[in-house]
Amino acid sequence: MKEAAGEANMTVITIVLIAIVLAVGTVIVRSMMSNTRKSSACTACGGYWKGGQCTTYDGSGTVDYNSCLTDGKDVNI
């Protein structure tokens, strides 16, 4: 009986660890997808993504890429 209880405990621990890895992985993948979408929209608006901002190539400032997120130019992920 003790062996069966030990195996059941290991099964529960394994399931909990798998759930934790999936939860952390989901957060990381969603963040990467969001950043990729913003970067793509920035490029579609004529800028480039640098330091979390959409910057112009001539260095004159930042680009408002929000319109490119909503007007169908961005890649749907």
PDB file of N, CA, C, O and CB in Angstrom:
ATOM      1  N   MET A   1       0.806  -1.195   0.000  1.00  0.00           N
ATOM      2  CA  MET A   1       0.000   0.000   0.000  1.00  0.00           C
ATOM      3  C   MET A   1       0.851   1.261   0.000  1.00  0.00           C
ATOM      4  O   MET A   1       0.492   2.264  -0.616  1.00  0.00           O
ATOM      5  CB  MET A   1      -0.918  -0.003   1.185  1.00  0.00           C
ATOM      6  N   LYS A   2       2.002   1.200   0.709  1.00  0.00           N
ATOM      7  CA  LYS A   2       2.843   2.385   0.788  1.00  0.00           C
ATOM      8  C   LYS A   2       3.404   2.766  -0.583  1.00  0.00           C
ATOM      9  O   LYS A   2       3.556   3.947  -0.893  1.00  0.00           O
ATOM     10  CB  LYS A   2       3.982   2.153   1.776  1.00  0.00           C
ATOM     11  N   GLU A   3       3.710   1.756  -1.400  1.00  0.00           N
ATOM     12  CA  GLU A   3       4.220   2.052  -2.736  1.00  0.00           C
ATOM     13  C   GLU A   3       3.169   2.745  -3.581  1.00  0.00           C
ATOM     14  O   GLU A   3       3.488   3.678  -4.318  1.00  0.00           O
ATOM     15  CB  GLU A   3       4.684   0.776  -3.425  1.00  0.00           C
ATOM     16  N   ALA A   4       1.937   2.313  -3.489  1.00  0.00           N
ATOM     17  CA  ALA A   4       0.857   2.923  -4.265  1.00  0.00           C
ATOM     18  C   ALA A   4       0.644   4.373  -3.829  1.00  0.00           C
ATOM     19  O   ALA A   4       0.422   5.242  -4.672  1.00  0.00           O
ATOM     20  CB  ALA A   4      -0.451   2.115  -4.104  1.00  0.00           C
ATOM     21  N   ALA A   5       0.708   4.639  -2.545  1.00  0.00           N
ATOM     22  CA  ALA A   5       0.542   6.011  -2.055  1.00  0.00           C
ATOM     23  C   ALA A   5       1.705   6.881  -2.518  1.00  0.00           C
ATOM     24  O   ALA A   5       1.507   8.045  -2.866  1.00  0.00           O
ATOM     25  CB  ALA A   5       0.438   6.034  -0.513  1.00  0.00           C
ATOM     26  N   GLY A   6       2.903   6.333  -2.526  1.00  0.00           N
ATOM     27  CA  GLY A   6       4.065   7.080  -2.992  1.00  0.00           C
ATOM     28  C   GLY A   6       3.976   7.417  -4.465  1.00  0.00           C
ATOM     29  O   GLY A   6       4.330   8.522  -4.878  1.00  0.00           O
ATOM     30  N   GLU A   7       3.504   6.469  -5.260  1.00  0.00           N
ATOM     31  CA  GLU A   7       3.330   6.729  -6.686  1.00  0.00           C
ATOM     32  C   GLU A   7       2.249   7.765  -6.940  1.00  0.00           C
ATOM     33  O   GLU A   7       2.385   8.591  -7.843  1.00  0.00           O
ATOM     34  CB  GLU A   7       2.993   5.444  -7.418  1.00  0.00           C
ATOM     35  N   ALA A   8       1.181   7.733  -6.161  1.00  0.00           N
ATOM     36  CA  ALA A   8       0.116   8.724  -6.300  1.00  0.00           C
ATOM     37  C   ALA A   8       0.643  10.115  -5.961  1.00  0.00           C
ATOM     38  O   ALA A   8       0.312  11.088  -6.639  1.00  0.00           O
ATOM     39  CB  ALA A   8      -1.083   8.367  -5.395  1.00  0.00           C
ATOM     40  N   ASN A   9       1.460  10.213  -4.915  1.00  0.00           N
ATOM     41  CA  ASN A   9       2.038  11.507  -4.551  1.00  0.00           C
ATOM     42  C   ASN A   9       2.956  12.027  -5.646  1.00  0.00           C
ATOM     43  O   ASN A   9       2.935  13.220  -5.952  1.00  0.00           O
ATOM     44  CB  ASN A   9       2.807  11.398  -3.236  1.00  0.00           C
ATOM     45  N   MET A  10       3.749  11.168  -6.233  1.00  0.00           N
ATOM     46  CA  MET A  10       4.639  11.590  -7.318  1.00  0.00           C
ATOM     47  C   MET A  10       3.841  12.036  -8.542  1.00  0.00           C
ATOM     48  O   MET A  10       4.234  12.968  -9.243  1.00  0.00           O
ATOM     49  CB  MET A  10       5.596  10.450  -7.700  1.00  0.00           C
ATOM     50  N   THR A  11       2.726  11.368  -8.790  1.00  0.00           N
ATOM     51  CA  THR A  11       1.874  11.765  -9.910  1.00  0.00           C
ATOM     52  C   THR A  11       1.311  13.161  -9.677  1.00  0.00           C
ATOM     53  O   THR A  11       1.291  13.981 -10.596  1.00  0.00           O
ATOM     54  CB  THR A  11       0.729  10.752 -10.107  1.00  0.00           C
ATOM     55  N   VAL A  12       0.862  13.436  -8.480  1.00  0.00           N
ATOM     56  CA  VAL A  12       0.316  14.757  -8.148  1.00  0.00           C
ATOM     57  C   VAL A  12       1.406  15.817  -8.278  1.00  0.00           C
ATOM     58  O   VAL A  12       1.164  16.884  -8.842  1.00  0.00           O
ATOM     59  CB  VAL A  12      -0.278  14.766  -6.713  1.00  0.00           C
ATOM     60  N   ILE A  13       2.593  15.537  -7.766  1.00  0.00           N
ATOM     61  CA  ILE A  13       3.701  16.494  -7.866  1.00  0.00           C
ATOM     62  C   ILE A  13       4.052  16.767  -9.328  1.00  0.00           C
ATOM     63  O   ILE A  13       4.300  17.911  -9.706  1.00  0.00           O
ATOM     64  CB  ILE A  13       4.940  15.966  -7.113  1.00  0.00           C
ATOM     65  N   THR A  14       4.071  15.723 -10.140  1.00  0.00           N
ATOM     66  CA  THR A  14       4.371  15.881 -11.561  1.00  0.00           C
ATOM     67  C   THR A  14       3.328  16.743 -12.255  1.00  0.00           C
ATOM     68  O   THR A  14       3.674  17.617 -13.050  1.00  0.00           O
ATOM     69  CB  THR A  14       4.456  14.519 -12.239  1.00  0.00           C
ATOM     70  N   ILE A  15       2.070  16.508 -11.964  1.00  0.00           N
ATOM     71  CA  ILE A  15       0.991  17.302 -12.576  1.00  0.00           C
ATOM     72  C   ILE A  15       1.094  18.758 -12.156  1.00  0.00           C
ATOM     73  O   ILE A  15       0.911  19.651 -12.982  1.00  0.00           O
ATOM     74  CB  ILE A  15      -0.390  16.739 -12.187  1.00  0.00           C
ATOM     75  N   VAL A  16       1.383  19.011 -10.894  1.00  0.00           N
ATOM     76  CA  VAL A  16       1.516  20.393 -10.412  1.00  0.00           C
ATOM     77  C   VAL A  16       2.694  21.084 -11.092  1.00  0.00           C
ATOM     78  O   VAL A  16       2.574  22.239 -11.501  1.00  0.00           O
ATOM     79  CB  VAL A  16       1.696  20.420  -8.875  1.00  0.00           C
ATOM     80  N   LEU A  17       3.825  20.403 -11.220  1.00  0.00           N
ATOM     81  CA  LEU A  17       4.990  20.991 -11.880  1.00  0.00           C
ATOM     82  C   LEU A  17       4.720  21.278 -13.351  1.00  0.00           C
ATOM     83  O   LEU A  17       5.139  22.316 -13.862  1.00  0.00           O
ATOM     84  CB  LEU A  17       6.191  20.068 -11.747  1.00  0.00           C
ATOM     85  N   ILE A  18       4.032  20.382 -14.031  1.00  0.00           N
ATOM     86  CA  ILE A  18       3.673  20.616 -15.434  1.00  0.00           C
ATOM     87  C   ILE A  18       2.773  21.838 -15.548  1.00  0.00           C
ATOM     88  O   ILE A  18       2.947  22.650 -16.458  1.00  0.00           O
ATOM     89  CB  ILE A  18       2.973  19.376 -16.036  1.00  0.00           C
ATOM     90  N   ALA A  19       1.817  21.981 -14.643  1.00  0.00           N
ATOM     91  CA  ALA A  19       0.924  23.148 -14.665  1.00  0.00           C
ATOM     92  C   ALA A  19       1.696  24.447 -14.450  1.00  0.00           C
ATOM     93  O   ALA A  19       1.414  25.453 -15.101  1.00  0.00           O
ATOM     94  CB  ALA A  19      -0.163  23.006 -13.593  1.00  0.00           C
ATOM     95  N   ILE A  20       2.666  24.427 -13.540  1.00  0.00           N
ATOM     96  CA  ILE A  20       3.470  25.625 -13.285  1.00  0.00           C
ATOM     97  C   ILE A  20       4.286  26.006 -14.522  1.00  0.00           C
ATOM     98  O   ILE A  20       4.344  27.179 -14.890  1.00  0.00           O
ATOM     99  CB  ILE A  20       4.404  25.398 -12.080  1.00  0.00           C
ATOM    100  N   VAL A  21       4.916  25.020 -15.164  1.00  0.00           N
ATOM    101  CA  VAL A  21       5.706  25.281 -16.365  1.00  0.00           C
ATOM    102  C   VAL A  21       4.818  25.829 -17.482  1.00  0.00           C
ATOM    103  O   VAL A  21       5.219  26.756 -18.186  1.00  0.00           O
ATOM    104  CB  VAL A  21       6.422  23.999 -16.830  1.00  0.00           C
ATOM    105  N   LEU A  22       3.636  25.276 -17.651  1.00  0.00           N
ATOM    106  CA  LEU A  22       2.708  25.769 -18.673  1.00  0.00           C
ATOM    107  C   LEU A  22       2.283  27.200 -18.392  1.00  0.00           C
ATOM    108  O   LEU A  22       2.205  28.012 -19.314  1.00  0.00           O
ATOM    109  CB  LEU A  22       1.478  24.871 -18.754  1.00  0.00           C
ATOM    110  N   ALA A  23       2.008  27.520 -17.138  1.00  0.00           N
ATOM    111  CA  ALA A  23       1.585  28.873 -16.785  1.00  0.00           C
ATOM    112  C   ALA A  23       2.689  29.882 -17.079  1.00  0.00           C
ATOM    113  O   ALA A  23       2.431  30.929 -17.672  1.00  0.00           O
ATOM    114  CB  ALA A  23       1.187  28.941 -15.307  1.00  0.00           C
ATOM    115  N   VAL A  24       3.897  29.578 -16.674  1.00  0.00           N
ATOM    116  CA  VAL A  24       5.020  30.490 -16.918  1.00  0.00           C
ATOM    117  C   VAL A  24       5.295  30.606 -18.422  1.00  0.00           C
ATOM    118  O   VAL A  24       5.529  31.703 -18.929  1.00  0.00           O
ATOM    119  CB  VAL A  24       6.291  30.000 -16.173  1.00  0.00           C
ATOM    120  N   GLY A  25       5.269  29.495 -19.117  1.00  0.00           N
ATOM    121  CA  GLY A  25       5.485  29.503 -20.563  1.00  0.00           C
ATOM    122  C   GLY A  25       4.443  30.316 -21.301  1.00  0.00           C
ATOM    123  O   GLY A  25       4.770  31.024 -22.254  1.00  0.00           O
ATOM    124  N   THR A  26       3.198  30.226 -20.877  1.00  0.00           N
ATOM    125  CA  THR A  26       2.127  30.997 -21.507  1.00  0.00           C
ATOM    126  C   THR A  26       2.363  32.489 -21.344  1.00  0.00           C
ATOM    127  O   THR A  26       2.180  33.247 -22.297  1.00  0.00           O
ATOM    128  CB  THR A  26       0.770  30.614 -20.915  1.00  0.00           C
ATOM    129  N   VAL A  27       2.762  32.919 -20.171  1.00  0.00           N
ATOM    130  CA  VAL A  27       3.028  34.345 -19.926  1.00  0.00           C
ATOM    131  C   VAL A  27       4.171  34.826 -20.818  1.00  0.00           C
ATOM    132  O   VAL A  27       4.083  35.899 -21.416  1.00  0.00           O
ATOM    133  CB  VAL A  27       3.372  34.592 -18.429  1.00  0.00           C
ATOM    134  N   ILE A  28       5.230  34.046 -20.909  1.00  0.00           N
ATOM    135  CA  ILE A  28       6.387  34.444 -21.713  1.00  0.00           C
ATOM    136  C   ILE A  28       6.030  34.510 -23.199  1.00  0.00           C
ATOM    137  O   ILE A  28       6.396  35.469 -23.880  1.00  0.00           O
ATOM    138  CB  ILE A  28       7.550  33.465 -21.493  1.00  0.00           C
ATOM    139  N   VAL A  29       5.328  33.511 -23.700  1.00  0.00           N
ATOM    140  CA  VAL A  29       4.969  33.474 -25.118  1.00  0.00           C
ATOM    141  C   VAL A  29       4.016  34.619 -25.463  1.00  0.00           C
ATOM    142  O   VAL A  29       4.171  35.252 -26.507  1.00  0.00           O
ATOM    143  CB  VAL A  29       4.327  32.118 -25.478  1.00  0.00           C
ATOM    144  N   ARG A  30       3.037  34.893 -24.607  1.00  0.00           N
ATOM    145  CA  ARG A  30       2.118  36.004 -24.874  1.00  0.00           C
ATOM    146  C   ARG A  30       2.849  37.333 -24.924  1.00  0.00           C
ATOM    147  O   ARG A  30       2.544  38.173 -25.771  1.00  0.00           O
ATOM    148  CB  ARG A  30       1.028  36.057 -23.813  1.00  0.00           C
ATOM    149  N   SER A  31       3.806  37.535 -24.034  1.00  0.00           N
ATOM    150  CA  SER A  31       4.588  38.765 -24.027  1.00  0.00           C
ATOM    151  C   SER A  31       5.401  38.903 -25.309  1.00  0.00           C
ATOM    152  O   SER A  31       5.471  39.982 -25.896  1.00  0.00           O
ATOM    153  CB  SER A  31       5.511  38.801 -22.811  1.00  0.00           C
ATOM    154  N   MET A  32       6.013  37.808 -25.735  1.00  0.00           N
ATOM    155  CA  MET A  32       6.792  37.841 -26.974  1.00  0.00           C
ATOM    156  C   MET A  32       5.905  38.128 -28.181  1.00  0.00           C
ATOM    157  O   MET A  32       6.302  38.872 -29.078  1.00  0.00           O
ATOM    158  CB  MET A  32       7.529  36.515 -27.172  1.00  0.00           C
ATOM    159  N   MET A  33       4.716  37.550 -28.212  1.00  0.00           N
ATOM    160  CA  MET A  33       3.795  37.785 -29.322  1.00  0.00           C
ATOM    161  C   MET A  33       3.346  39.237 -29.353  1.00  0.00           C
ATOM    162  O   MET A  33       3.237  39.832 -30.425  1.00  0.00           O
ATOM    163  CB  MET A  33       2.578  36.859 -29.217  1.00  0.00           C
ATOM    164  N   SER A  34       3.085  39.809 -28.190  1.00  0.00           N
ATOM    165  CA  SER A  34       2.668  41.210 -28.121  1.00  0.00           C
ATOM    166  C   SER A  34       3.779  42.131 -28.615  1.00  0.00           C
ATOM    167  O   SER A  34       3.520  43.064 -29.375  1.00  0.00           O
ATOM    168  CB  SER A  34       2.270  41.583 -26.684  1.00  0.00           C
ATOM    169  N   ASN A  35       5.004  41.875 -28.190  1.00  0.00           N
ATOM    170  CA  ASN A  35       6.132  42.698 -28.625  1.00  0.00           C
ATOM    171  C   ASN A  35       6.373  42.572 -30.125  1.00  0.00           C
ATOM    172  O   ASN A  35       6.693  43.558 -30.789  1.00  0.00           O
ATOM    173  CB  ASN A  35       7.395  42.308 -27.863  1.00  0.00           C
ATOM    174  N   THR A  36       6.221  41.372 -30.657  1.00  0.00           N
ATOM    175  CA  THR A  36       6.388  41.163 -32.092  1.00  0.00           C
ATOM    176  C   THR A  36       5.322  41.898 -32.871  1.00  0.00           C
ATOM    177  O   THR A  36       5.610  42.471 -33.922  1.00  0.00           O
ATOM    178  CB  THR A  36       6.349  39.680 -32.428  1.00  0.00           C
ATOM    179  N   ARG A  37       4.098  41.894 -32.377  1.00  0.00           N
ATOM    180  CA  ARG A  37       2.996  42.601 -33.048  1.00  0.00           C
ATOM    181  C   ARG A  37       3.257  44.102 -33.067  1.00  0.00           C
ATOM    182  O   ARG A  37       3.046  44.753 -34.090  1.00  0.00           O
ATOM    183  CB  ARG A  37       1.649  42.305 -32.347  1.00  0.00           C
ATOM    184  N   LYS A  38       3.714  44.656 -31.951  1.00  0.00           N
ATOM    185  CA  LYS A  38       4.011  46.089 -31.888  1.00  0.00           C
ATOM    186  C   LYS A  38       5.161  46.448 -32.829  1.00  0.00           C
ATOM    187  O   LYS A  38       5.118  47.466 -33.519  1.00  0.00           O
ATOM    188  CB  LYS A  38       4.357  46.504 -30.446  1.00  0.00           C
ATOM    189  N   SER A  39       6.185  45.601 -32.845  1.00  0.00           N
ATOM    190  CA  SER A  39       7.329  45.840 -33.722  1.00  0.00           C
ATOM    191  C   SER A  39       6.918  45.796 -35.188  1.00  0.00           C
ATOM    192  O   SER A  39       7.382  46.615 -35.982  1.00  0.00           O
ATOM    193  CB  SER A  39       8.427  44.811 -33.455  1.00  0.00           C
ATOM    194  N   SER A  40       6.061  44.860 -35.556  1.00  0.00           N
ATOM    195  CA  SER A  40       5.584  44.751 -36.934  1.00  0.00           C
ATOM    196  C   SER A  40       4.758  45.964 -37.329  1.00  0.00           C
ATOM    197  O   SER A  40       4.893  46.480 -38.439  1.00  0.00           O
ATOM    198  CB  SER A  40       4.760  43.479 -37.113  1.00  0.00           C
ATOM    199  N   ALA A  41       3.901  46.421 -36.419  1.00  0.00           N
ATOM    200  CA  ALA A  41       3.088  47.602 -36.703  1.00  0.00           C
ATOM    201  C   ALA A  41       3.968  48.834 -36.842  1.00  0.00           C
ATOM    202  O   ALA A  41       3.706  49.695 -37.681  1.00  0.00           O
ATOM    203  CB  ALA A  41       2.042  47.818 -35.600  1.00  0.00           C
ATOM    204  N   CYS A  42       5.001  48.920 -36.032  1.00  0.00           N
ATOM    205  CA  CYS A  42       5.938  50.038 -36.117  1.00  0.00           C
ATOM    206  C   CYS A  42       6.615  50.057 -37.481  1.00  0.00           C
ATOM    207  O   CYS A  42       6.726  51.107 -38.112  1.00  0.00           O
ATOM    208  CB  CYS A  42       6.992  49.952 -34.997  1.00  0.00           C
ATOM    209  N   THR A  43       7.065  48.893 -37.930  1.00  0.00           N
ATOM    210  CA  THR A  43       7.714  48.797 -39.237  1.00  0.00           C
ATOM    211  C   THR A  43       6.737  49.159 -40.350  1.00  0.00           C
ATOM    212  O   THR A  43       7.117  49.819 -41.317  1.00  0.00           O
ATOM    213  CB  THR A  43       8.273  47.381 -39.461  1.00  0.00           C
ATOM    214  N   ALA A  44       5.481  48.734 -40.222  1.00  0.00           N
ATOM    215  CA  ALA A  44       4.469  49.053 -41.228  1.00  0.00           C
ATOM    216  C   ALA A  44       4.206  50.556 -41.294  1.00  0.00           C
ATOM    217  O   ALA A  44       3.802  51.064 -42.340  1.00  0.00           O
ATOM    218  CB  ALA A  44       3.168  48.305 -40.926  1.00  0.00           C
ATOM    219  N   CYS A  45       4.426  51.267 -40.202  1.00  0.00           N
ATOM    220  CA  CYS A  45       4.220  52.720 -40.176  1.00  0.00           C
ATOM    221  C   CYS A  45       5.471  53.492 -40.574  1.00  0.00           C
ATOM    222  O   CYS A  45       5.464  54.723 -40.574  1.00  0.00           O
ATOM    223  CB  CYS A  45       3.775  53.158 -38.794  1.00  0.00           C
ATOM    224  N   GLY A  46       6.541  52.786 -40.913  1.00  0.00           N
ATOM    225  CA  GLY A  46       7.732  53.460 -41.404  1.00  0.00           C
ATOM    226  C   GLY A  46       8.801  53.712 -40.363  1.00  0.00           C
ATOM    227  O   GLY A  46       9.716  54.499 -40.605  1.00  0.00           O
ATOM    228  N   GLY A  47       8.714  53.070 -39.217  1.00  0.00           N
ATOM    229  CA  GLY A  47       9.723  53.254 -38.186  1.00  0.00           C
ATOM    230  C   GLY A  47      10.452  51.966 -37.894  1.00  0.00           C
ATOM    231  O   GLY A  47      10.337  50.987 -38.631  1.00  0.00           O
ATOM    232  N   TYR A  48      11.209  51.976 -36.806  1.00  0.00           N
ATOM    233  CA  TYR A  48      11.843  50.754 -36.338  1.00  0.00           C
ATOM    234  C   TYR A  48      11.741  50.699 -34.826  1.00  0.00           C
ATOM    235  O   TYR A  48      11.715  51.733 -34.158  1.00  0.00           O
ATOM    236  CB  TYR A  48      13.320  50.677 -36.797  1.00  0.00           C
ATOM    237  N   TRP A  49      11.684  49.498 -34.292  1.00  0.00           N
ATOM    238  CA  TRP A  49      11.457  49.253 -32.870  1.00  0.00           C
ATOM    239  C   TRP A  49      12.794  49.283 -32.152  1.00  0.00           C
ATOM    240  O   TRP A  49      13.686  48.490 -32.452  1.00  0.00           O
ATOM    241  CB  TRP A  49      10.733  47.894 -32.638  1.00  0.00           C
ATOM    242  N   LYS A  50      12.932  50.205 -31.196  1.00  0.00           N
ATOM    243  CA  LYS A  50      14.185  50.309 -30.454  1.00  0.00           C
ATOM    244  C   LYS A  50      13.871  50.722 -29.024  1.00  0.00           C
ATOM    245  O   LYS A  50      13.250  51.761 -28.799  1.00  0.00           O
ATOM    246  CB  LYS A  50      15.158  51.324 -31.127  1.00  0.00           C
ATOM    247  N   GLY A  51      14.288  49.932 -28.078  1.00  0.00           N
ATOM    248  CA  GLY A  51      14.121  50.273 -26.673  1.00  0.00           C
ATOM    249  C   GLY A  51      12.672  50.408 -26.231  1.00  0.00           C
ATOM    250  O   GLY A  51      12.360  51.207 -25.348  1.00  0.00           O
ATOM    251  N   GLY A  52      11.796  49.636 -26.837  1.00  0.00           N
ATOM    252  CA  GLY A  52      10.382  49.681 -26.462  1.00  0.00           C
ATOM    253  C   GLY A  52       9.620  50.840 -27.070  1.00  0.00           C
ATOM    254  O   GLY A  52       8.489  51.113 -26.668  1.00  0.00           O
ATOM    255  N   GLN A  53      10.219  51.529 -28.035  1.00  0.00           N
ATOM    256  CA  GLN A  53       9.549  52.641 -28.706  1.00  0.00           C
ATOM    257  C   GLN A  53       9.699  52.503 -30.211  1.00  0.00           C
ATOM    258  O   GLN A  53      10.653  51.903 -30.707  1.00  0.00           O
ATOM    259  CB  GLN A  53      10.115  53.994 -28.230  1.00  0.00           C
ATOM    260  N   CYS A  54       8.748  53.065 -30.916  1.00  0.00           N
ATOM    261  CA  CYS A  54       8.789  53.098 -32.365  1.00  0.00           C
ATOM    262  C   CYS A  54       9.485  54.398 -32.769  1.00  0.00           C
ATOM    263  O   CYS A  54       8.938  55.484 -32.580  1.00  0.00           O
ATOM    264  CB  CYS A  54       7.346  52.993 -32.988  1.00  0.00           C
ATOM    265  N   THR A  55      10.680  54.283 -33.319  1.00  0.00           N
ATOM    266  CA  THR A  55      11.525  55.432 -33.616  1.00  0.00           C
ATOM    267  C   THR A  55      11.616  55.639 -35.116  1.00  0.00           C
ATOM    268  O   THR A  55      11.564  54.685 -35.892  1.00  0.00           O
ATOM    269  CB  THR A  55      12.923  55.250 -33.014  1.00  0.00           C
ATOM    270  N   THR A  56      11.756  56.915 -35.522  1.00  0.00           N
ATOM    271  CA  THR A  56      11.922  57.217 -36.942  1.00  0.00           C
ATOM    272  C   THR A  56      13.352  56.928 -37.372  1.00  0.00           C
ATOM    273  O   THR A  56      14.269  56.928 -36.550  1.00  0.00           O
ATOM    274  CB  THR A  56      11.557  58.687 -37.238  1.00  0.00           C
ATOM    275  N   TYR A  57      13.534  56.683 -38.660  1.00  0.00           N
ATOM    276  CA  TYR A  57      14.870  56.386 -39.178  1.00  0.00           C
ATOM    277  C   TYR A  57      15.759  57.627 -39.192  1.00  0.00           C
ATOM    278  O   TYR A  57      16.980  57.519 -39.073  1.00  0.00           O
ATOM    279  CB  TYR A  57      14.772  55.805 -40.585  1.00  0.00           C
ATOM    280  N   ASP A  58      15.150  58.804 -39.336  1.00  0.00           N
ATOM    281  CA  ASP A  58      15.973  60.020 -39.386  1.00  0.00           C
ATOM    282  C   ASP A  58      16.276  60.585 -37.992  1.00  0.00           C
ATOM    283  O   ASP A  58      16.946  61.610 -37.870  1.00  0.00           O
ATOM    284  CB  ASP A  58      15.273  61.083 -40.223  1.00  0.00           C
ATOM    285  N   GLY A  59      15.784  59.918 -36.946  1.00  0.00           N
ATOM    286  CA  GLY A  59      16.083  60.334 -35.580  1.00  0.00           C
ATOM    287  C   GLY A  59      15.286  61.527 -35.093  1.00  0.00           C
ATOM    288  O   GLY A  59      15.621  62.111 -34.063  1.00  0.00           O
ATOM    289  N   SER A  60      14.231  61.902 -35.815  1.00  0.00           N
ATOM    290  CA  SER A  60      13.461  63.088 -35.433  1.00  0.00           C
ATOM    291  C   SER A  60      12.486  62.835 -34.295  1.00  0.00           C
ATOM    292  O   SER A  60      11.885  63.785 -33.793  1.00  0.00           O
ATOM    293  CB  SER A  60      12.709  63.603 -36.619  1.00  0.00           C
ATOM    294  N   GLY A  61      12.308  61.613 -33.877  1.00  0.00           N
ATOM    295  CA  GLY A  61      11.408  61.327 -32.763  1.00  0.00           C
ATOM    296  C   GLY A  61      10.766  59.962 -32.876  1.00  0.00           C
ATOM    297  O   GLY A  61      11.262  59.065 -33.558  1.00  0.00           O
ATOM    298  N   THR A  62       9.651  59.834 -32.189  1.00  0.00           N
ATOM    299  CA  THR A  62       8.959  58.555 -32.194  1.00  0.00           C
ATOM    300  C   THR A  62       7.789  58.595 -33.174  1.00  0.00           C
ATOM    301  O   THR A  62       7.296  59.660 -33.544  1.00  0.00           O
ATOM    302  CB  THR A  62       8.468  58.198 -30.779  1.00  0.00           C
ATOM    303  N   VAL A  63       7.368  57.416 -33.576  1.00  0.00           N
ATOM    304  CA  VAL A  63       6.258  57.259 -34.516  1.00  0.00           C
ATOM    305  C   VAL A  63       5.054  56.748 -33.744  1.00  0.00           C
ATOM    306  O   VAL A  63       5.193  55.867 -32.895  1.00  0.00           O
ATOM    307  CB  VAL A  63       6.629  56.286 -35.689  1.00  0.00           C
ATOM    308  N   ASP A  64       3.867  57.290 -34.028  1.00  0.00           N
ATOM    309  CA  ASP A  64       2.649  56.765 -33.421  1.00  0.00           C
ATOM    310  C   ASP A  64       2.197  55.571 -34.258  1.00  0.00           C
ATOM    311  O   ASP A  64       1.596  55.735 -35.321  1.00  0.00           O
ATOM    312  CB  ASP A  64       1.523  57.866 -33.334  1.00  0.00           C
ATOM    313  N   TYR A  65       2.492  54.379 -33.769  1.00  0.00           N
ATOM    314  CA  TYR A  65       2.185  53.161 -34.522  1.00  0.00           C
ATOM    315  C   TYR A  65       0.813  52.601 -34.177  1.00  0.00           C
ATOM    316  O   TYR A  65       0.422  51.574 -34.732  1.00  0.00           O
ATOM    317  CB  TYR A  65       3.244  52.108 -34.263  1.00  0.00           C
ATOM    318  N   ASN A  66       0.068  53.242 -33.279  1.00  0.00           N
ATOM    319  CA  ASN A  66      -1.248  52.716 -32.880  1.00  0.00           C
ATOM    320  C   ASN A  66      -2.214  52.655 -34.055  1.00  0.00           C
ATOM    321  O   ASN A  66      -3.050  51.753 -34.118  1.00  0.00           O
ATOM    322  CB  ASN A  66      -1.848  53.577 -31.769  1.00  0.00           C
ATOM    323  N   SER A  67      -2.114  53.598 -34.986  1.00  0.00           N
ATOM    324  CA  SER A  67      -3.005  53.547 -36.144  1.00  0.00           C
ATOM    325  C   SER A  67      -2.704  52.325 -37.008  1.00  0.00           C
ATOM    326  O   SER A  67      -3.610  51.768 -37.628  1.00  0.00           O
ATOM    327  CB  SER A  67      -2.875  54.831 -36.978  1.00  0.00           C
ATOM    328  N   CYS A  68      -1.461  51.912 -37.053  1.00  0.00           N
ATOM    329  CA  CYS A  68      -1.098  50.725 -37.827  1.00  0.00           C
ATOM    330  C   CYS A  68      -1.552  49.442 -37.132  1.00  0.00           C
ATOM    331  O   CYS A  68      -1.688  48.404 -37.780  1.00  0.00           O
ATOM    332  CB  CYS A  68       0.413  50.688 -38.057  1.00  0.00           C
ATOM    333  N   LEU A  69      -1.784  49.501 -35.843  1.00  0.00           N
ATOM    334  CA  LEU A  69      -2.304  48.330 -35.130  1.00  0.00           C
ATOM    335  C   LEU A  69      -3.775  48.091 -35.455  1.00  0.00           C
ATOM    336  O   LEU A  69      -4.253  46.960 -35.367  1.00  0.00           O
ATOM    337  CB  LEU A  69      -2.125  48.504 -33.618  1.00  0.00           C
ATOM    338  N   THR A  70      -4.492  49.141 -35.828  1.00  0.00           N
ATOM    339  CA  THR A  70      -5.937  49.007 -36.013  1.00  0.00           C
ATOM    340  C   THR A  70      -6.416  49.134 -37.449  1.00  0.00           C
ATOM    341  O   THR A  70      -7.573  48.821 -37.730  1.00  0.00           O
ATOM    342  CB  THR A  70      -6.623  50.020 -35.198  1.00  0.00           C
ATOM    343  N   ASP A  71      -5.559  49.586 -38.378  1.00  0.00           N
ATOM    344  CA  ASP A  71      -6.057  49.817 -39.723  1.00  0.00           C
ATOM    345  C   ASP A  71      -5.819  48.659 -40.688  1.00  0.00           C
ATOM    346  O   ASP A  71      -5.952  48.827 -41.900  1.00  0.00           O
ATOM    347  CB  ASP A  71      -5.431  51.040 -40.268  1.00  0.00           C
ATOM    348  N   GLY A  72      -5.472  47.493 -40.165  1.00  0.00           N
ATOM    349  CA  GLY A  72      -5.343  46.312 -40.996  1.00  0.00           C
ATOM    350  C   GLY A  72      -3.958  46.093 -41.579  1.00  0.00           C
ATOM    351  O   GLY A  72      -3.745  45.118 -42.299  1.00  0.00           O
ATOM    352  N   LYS A  73      -3.006  46.982 -41.284  1.00  0.00           N
ATOM    353  CA  LYS A  73      -1.654  46.802 -41.811  1.00  0.00           C
ATOM    354  C   LYS A  73      -0.862  45.780 -41.005  1.00  0.00           C
ATOM    355  O   LYS A  73       0.076  45.172 -41.520  1.00  0.00           O
ATOM    356  CB  LYS A  73      -0.916  48.129 -41.824  1.00  0.00           C
ATOM    357  N   ASP A  74      -1.235  45.593 -39.753  1.00  0.00           N
ATOM    358  CA  ASP A  74      -0.448  44.697 -38.904  1.00  0.00           C
ATOM    359  C   ASP A  74      -0.752  43.238 -39.211  1.00  0.00           C
ATOM    360  O   ASP A  74      -1.770  42.914 -39.822  1.00  0.00           O
ATOM    361  CB  ASP A  74      -0.720  44.986 -37.428  1.00  0.00           C
ATOM    362  N   VAL A  75       0.130  42.388 -38.787  1.00  0.00           N
ATOM    363  CA  VAL A  75      -0.023  40.949 -38.989  1.00  0.00           C
ATOM    364  C   VAL A  75      -0.821  40.398 -37.820  1.00  0.00           C
ATOM    365  O   VAL A  75      -0.439  40.585 -36.665  1.00  0.00           O
ATOM    366  CB  VAL A  75       1.367  40.232 -39.117  1.00  0.00           C
ATOM    367  N   ASN A  76      -1.914  39.726 -38.105  1.00  0.00           N
ATOM    368  CA  ASN A  76      -2.725  39.136 -37.034  1.00  0.00           C
ATOM    369  C   ASN A  76      -2.040  37.892 -36.521  1.00  0.00           C
ATOM    370  O   ASN A  76      -1.692  36.991 -37.284  1.00  0.00           O
ATOM    371  CB  ASN A  76      -4.156  38.802 -37.526  1.00  0.00           C
ATOM    372  N   ILE A  77      -1.853  37.860 -35.213  1.00  0.00           N
ATOM    373  CA  ILE A  77      -1.172  36.724 -34.592  1.00  0.00           C
ATOM    374  C   ILE A  77      -2.207  35.867 -33.893  1.00  0.00           C
ATOM    375  O   ILE A  77      -1.863  34.848 -33.295  1.00  0.00           O
ATOM    376  CB  ILE A  77      -0.073  37.194 -33.592  1.00  0.00           C
TER     377      ILE A  77
END
